[in-house]
Amino acid sequence: MPESSDMLIQVNGKEQKVLQGTTLLQIVQAMGVDPARVVVERNLEIVDPEKLSETRVADSDRIEVIHFVGGG
């Protein structure tokens, strides 16, 4: 059972424990990806890239981080 300050969320289909107050930007940065090169979806809704630093996750949130891939 998580501590009271921990929450369980899903990131790209994998369960992850995060601290209460964690932002979407922190999650993206922890993944080691450039926030300017991804789209973040929270509970099936795309989050405005300018709001990643102020959008805090909640217990049981489902987060998808979609990378842009270039090619030719």
ZIDADA-V555424 format. One record per residue. N is the residue number from 1. RES is the residue in one letter. OMEGA is omega in whole degrees, 0 to 359 (NA if undefined). D_CENTER is the distance of its C-alpha to the mean C-alpha in Angstrom with 2 decimals. Layout:
n->N res->RES omega->OMEGA d_center->D_CENTER
n->N res->RES omega->OMEGA d_center->D_CENTER
This chain:
n->1 res->M omega->181 d_center->21.45
n->2 res->P omega->175 d_center->18.72
n->3 res->E omega->184 d_center->20.10
n->4 res->S omega->180 d_center->19.98
n->5 res->S omega->179 d_center->17.44
n->6 res->D omega->176 d_center->15.05
n->7 res->M omega->174 d_center->12.82
n->8 res->L omega->176 d_center->11.96
n->9 res->I omega->172 d_center->8.86
n->10 res->Q omega->177 d_center->8.47
n->11 res->V omega->183 d_center->6.23
n->12 res->N omega->175 d_center->8.60
n->13 res->G omega->180 d_center->11.26
n->14 res->K omega->179 d_center->11.43
n->15 res->E omega->182 d_center->11.66
n->16 res->Q omega->177 d_center->10.23
n->17 res->K omega->178 d_center->11.69
n->18 res->V omega->177 d_center->10.22
n->19 res->L omega->175 d_center->12.49
n->20 res->Q omega->180 d_center->13.04
n->21 res->G omega->179 d_center->12.11
n->22 res->T omega->179 d_center->8.91
n->23 res->T omega->177 d_center->7.26
n->24 res->L omega->178 d_center->4.24
n->25 res->L omega->179 d_center->6.90
n->26 res->Q omega->179 d_center->7.52
n->27 res->I omega->180 d_center->4.69
n->28 res->V omega->180 d_center->5.79
n->29 res->Q omega->179 d_center->9.17
n->30 res->A omega->177 d_center->9.36
n->31 res->M omega->179 d_center->9.13
n->32 res->G omega->179 d_center->12.03
n->33 res->V omega->180 d_center->11.42
n->34 res->D omega->181 d_center->12.71
n->35 res->P omega->180 d_center->10.49
n->36 res->A omega->184 d_center->13.70
n->37 res->R omega->180 d_center->13.76
n->38 res->V omega->169 d_center->10.67
n->39 res->V omega->181 d_center->9.90
n->40 res->V omega->179 d_center->6.60
n->41 res->E omega->178 d_center->7.65
n->42 res->R omega->180 d_center->7.20
n->43 res->N omega->175 d_center->10.26
n->44 res->L omega->177 d_center->12.04
n->45 res->E omega->178 d_center->11.93
n->46 res->I omega->181 d_center->11.03
n->47 res->V omega->176 d_center->9.82
n->48 res->D omega->181 d_center->12.44
n->49 res->P omega->180 d_center->11.57
n->50 res->E omega->182 d_center->13.78
n->51 res->K omega->181 d_center->11.85
n->52 res->L omega->184 d_center->8.50
n->53 res->S omega->181 d_center->10.50
n->54 res->E omega->181 d_center->11.83
n->55 res->T omega->180 d_center->9.30
n->56 res->R omega->179 d_center->8.96
n->57 res->V omega->178 d_center->7.41
n->58 res->A omega->179 d_center->10.48
n->59 res->D omega->178 d_center->12.09
n->60 res->S omega->176 d_center->11.84
n->61 res->D omega->174 d_center->8.85
n->62 res->R omega->184 d_center->8.08
n->63 res->I omega->173 d_center->4.93
n->64 res->E omega->177 d_center->6.59
n->65 res->V omega->185 d_center->6.51
n->66 res->I omega->181 d_center->10.22
n->67 res->H omega->170 d_center->12.43
n->68 res->F omega->179 d_center->15.66
n->69 res->V omega->178 d_center->18.61
n->70 res->G omega->178 d_center->21.99
n->71 res->G omega->181 d_center->25.25
n->72 res->G omega->NA d_center->28.76
